[in-house]
């Protein structure tokens, strides 16, 4: 049996496996992720994270979306992993670890985790594409994974899944595809965000890198200023801090609570045919 932890970051939920002793023997890990992340058939989650030793940081992670694809980065998973690593003594209160997107650092204070994300790409502004005869104007930025950000007036009634899926697979963003974020600005320090996530292929209750993408693109448009409180679909609020240095967005932090939901053991029938 494989021991695992189930954690939630603002409604974004993850299965986390401690493989610091490199004893995990579950075959193809992409296949493992696809099976155990299935809701109703297995544990169910938005993604799988495997923690392993690192020679350059406190540890490294291997992150998989729920469909088994490899993900470069995930802000909410980062906050969950940081809390677990501290709880298990894998890393100190202030830690860093390896990801495909680069080194991530975080600070843990009880159930509140503040993670510093890698520097985003320059923002590509006012991209125009057409979906179902409707023209969208959006901003594009990579905050560890690619995001297309659309500003709307009525977020609650916006068809996030339909338009999000079509933006995600639009030829403009080929071959990688993109996450699609829909944003409503409330005031200079508050926004609402809903995200269609690549790899999950549905709207999720929160997306950490999408929250950051929304905040800095709104700042680029001079609609908000740091810090920005971000209300997500789960009903929770996260906070994004950032600075602009020589026209580039840097020193980006994502802060919010994370929950340890449960610890369990996977039987083979949960992940093998």
C-alpha positions in Angstrom: 0.0 0.0 0.0 1.1 3.6 -0.7 0.8 6.1 2.0 -0.6 9.5 0.9 -2.0 12.8 2.2 -5.0 14.7 0.9 -4.7 18.5 1.2 -6.8 21.4 -0.1 -5.6 24.9 -1.0 -8.7 27.1 -1.3 -10.7 24.3 -2.9 -7.8 23.2 -5.1 -7.2 19.6 -3.8 -4.2 17.4 -4.1 -2.9 13.9 -3.4 0.6 14.2 -1.9 3.1 11.3 -1.6 6.2 11.5 0.5 8.9 9.7 -1.5 11.9 11.1 0.3 13.2 7.5 0.8 12.7 6.8 -3.0 10.7 3.7 -2.1 7.7 4.4 -4.3 7.0 1.5 -6.7 3.8 2.3 -8.6 4.9 1.9 -12.2 4.2 4.8 -14.6 3.6 7.9 -12.5 1.5 9.7 -15.1 -0.8 6.6 -15.3 -0.9 6.5 -11.5 -1.9 10.2 -11.3 -4.6 9.7 -13.9 -6.1 6.8 -12.0 -6.0 8.0 -8.4 -7.1 11.5 -9.3 -10.4 10.2 -10.7 -13.3 11.3 -8.6 -15.8 8.5 -7.6 -13.4 5.8 -8.8 -10.4 6.5 -6.6 -9.3 9.2 -4.1 -10.0 12.1 -6.5 -8.1 15.3 -6.8 -7.0 18.1 -9.1 -3.4 16.8 -9.1 -0.8 14.5 -7.7 2.5 15.7 -6.1 5.4 13.5 -5.2 8.1 14.8 -2.9 11.6 13.6 -3.5 15.2 14.4 -2.3 17.1 17.3 -3.9 20.8 18.1 -4.1 20.2 21.9 -4.4 17.1 22.6 -2.2 15.2 21.2 0.7 13.4 18.8 -1.7 12.0 18.6 -5.2 8.6 17.7 -6.4 7.1 15.9 -9.4 3.7 17.3 -10.2 1.0 15.7 -12.4 -2.4 17.1 -13.4 -5.5 15.0 -12.8 -5.3 13.7 -16.5 -1.8 12.4 -15.9 0.0 15.2 -17.8 3.1 16.8 -16.3 2.6 20.3 -14.9 5.4 22.9 -14.6 4.0 24.6 -11.6 0.9 25.1 -9.3 0.6 27.9 -6.7 -2.0 26.2 -4.5 -0.1 22.8 -4.6 3.0 24.7 -3.6 1.3 26.1 -0.5 0.0 22.6 0.4 3.3 20.9 -0.1 5.1 23.5 2.0 2.8 22.9 4.9 3.2 19.1 4.7 7.0 19.3 4.3 7.2 21.4 7.5 4.8 19.2 9.4 6.8 16.1 8.5 10.2 17.7 9.2 11.3 17.4 5.6 12.0 21.1 5.5 12.2 24.1 7.9 9.6 26.8 8.3 11.3 28.8 5.6 12.0 26.5 2.7 12.8 26.1 -1.0 12.3 23.3 -3.5 12.8 22.4 -7.1 10.1 22.4 -9.7 10.2 22.3 -13.5 9.4 26.1 -13.5 12.4 26.8 -11.2 13.1 27.1 -7.4 10.0 27.9 -5.3 10.3 29.2 -1.7 7.7 29.4 1.0 7.1 30.3 4.7 4.7 28.3 6.9 2.8 29.9 9.8 0.4 27.3 11.1 -2.2 26.8 8.4 -1.2 30.0 6.5 1.4 29.6 3.8 3.1 32.4 1.9 4.8 31.1 -1.3 7.2 33.0 -3.5 6.6 32.1 -7.1 9.1 32.2 -10.0 9.2 35.5 -12.0 6.5 35.5 -14.7 7.1 36.1 -18.4 6.5 39.6 -19.8 2.8 40.2 -20.2 1.5 40.1 -23.8 -1.4 42.6 -23.8 -4.7 42.9 -25.7 -4.5 39.7 -27.7 -7.6 39.4 -29.9 -9.1 36.0 -30.8 -12.5 34.9 -31.9 -14.6 32.1 -30.2 -18.0 31.1 -31.6 -18.2 34.4 -33.4 -17.5 36.3 -30.3 -14.4 38.4 -30.0 -12.3 38.2 -26.9 -9.6 40.6 -25.8 -7.2 39.1 -23.3 -3.7 39.3 -21.8 -1.2 36.4 -21.9 1.4 35.6 -19.2 3.3 32.6 -18.0 3.3 32.4 -14.2 4.9 29.0 -14.1 2.3 27.7 -16.5 0.6 29.6 -19.4 -2.5 31.8 -18.7 -4.9 33.8 -20.8 -6.7 36.4 -18.8 -10.0 37.9 -19.8 -11.6 40.8 -17.9 -15.4 40.7 -17.6 -18.2 42.8 -16.0 -20.4 40.0 -14.7 -18.2 37.1 -13.6 -21.0 35.2 -11.8 -23.0 34.7 -15.0 -20.1 34.2 -17.4 -19.9 30.8 -19.1 -16.5 29.9 -17.8 -16.4 26.2 -18.8 -17.7 26.7 -22.4 -15.5 29.7 -23.3 -12.6 28.5 -21.1 -12.4 25.2 -22.9 -12.4 26.8 -26.3 -9.8 29.4 -25.3 -7.7 26.6 -23.7 -7.6 24.7 -27.1 -7.5 27.7 -29.4 -4.9 27.5 -32.2 -3.4 30.8 -31.0 -2.1 29.0 -27.9 -0.9 25.8 -29.6 0.9 23.6 -29.0 1.0 24.0 -25.2 -2.5 25.3 -24.8 -3.4 27.6 -21.9 -5.3 28.1 -18.8 -8.2 30.5 -19.1 -8.9 33.0 -16.3 -11.9 35.3 -16.2 -11.6 38.3 -13.9 -13.8 40.9 -12.4 -12.2 43.9 -10.7 -14.0 45.0 -7.5 -11.7 47.8 -6.4 -8.0 48.8 -6.3 -7.2 45.9 -3.9 -9.8 43.3 -4.7 -10.7 41.1 -7.6 -12.7 37.9 -8.3 -11.3 35.1 -10.5 -12.7 32.0 -12.1 -10.3 29.6 -13.9 -10.6 26.8 -16.5 -7.6 24.7 -15.9 -5.5 23.0 -18.5 -4.9 19.3 -17.5 -7.9 19.2 -15.2 -10.0 20.2 -18.3 -12.7 21.9 -16.2 -13.3 24.9 -14.0 -11.6 24.5 -10.6 -12.5 26.1 -7.3 -9.1 27.9 -7.3 -5.9 28.2 -9.3 -2.9 29.7 -7.6 -0.9 30.6 -10.8 -4.2 31.9 -12.3 -4.8 34.1 -9.3 -1.3 35.5 -9.7 -1.8 36.0 -13.5 -5.1 37.8 -12.9 -3.5 40.1 -10.2 -0.5 41.2 -12.3 -2.3 41.6 -15.5 -4.9 43.8 -13.7 -1.9 45.8 -12.3 -0.4 46.1 -15.7 -3.7 47.7 -16.8 -3.5 50.0 -13.7 -6.7 48.6 -12.3 -5.2 47.3 -9.0 -2.2 47.8 -6.7 -0.4 45.4 -4.4 -1.5 43.7 -2.2 -4.5 42.3 -4.0 -7.2 40.2 -2.3 -8.5 37.6 -4.7 -11.9 35.9 -4.2 -12.0 32.5 -5.8 -14.9 30.2 -6.7 -14.6 28.2 -3.4 -15.6 31.3 -1.5 -12.1 31.8 0.0 -9.9 34.8 -0.4 -6.1 34.7 -1.1 -3.7 37.6 -1.2 -1.1 38.4 -3.9 1.9 40.6 -3.3 4.1 41.9 -6.1 6.4 44.7 -7.3 7.2 46.2 -10.6 10.9 46.5 -11.3 12.0 48.1 -14.6 8.7 47.3 -16.2 8.7 43.6 -15.1 6.6 42.0 -12.3 8.8 40.5 -9.6 8.8 39.4 -6.0 5.5 37.7 -6.3 4.0 36.0 -3.3 0.7 34.0 -2.9 -0.7 33.8 0.6 -3.6 31.9 2.1 -4.7 29.0 4.3 -4.3 25.3 3.4 -6.1 22.4 4.9 -4.8 18.9 5.8 -7.8 16.8 5.0 -6.7 13.3 5.7 -3.9 10.7 5.6 -4.5 7.3 4.0 -3.1 4.3 2.2 -3.8 3.3 -1.4 -4.6 -0.3 -2.1 -3.3 -1.6 -5.4 -6.8 -1.8 -6.8 -7.0 2.0 -6.5 -4.4 2.4 -9.2 -3.8 -0.8 -11.1 -6.1 -2.3 -13.8 
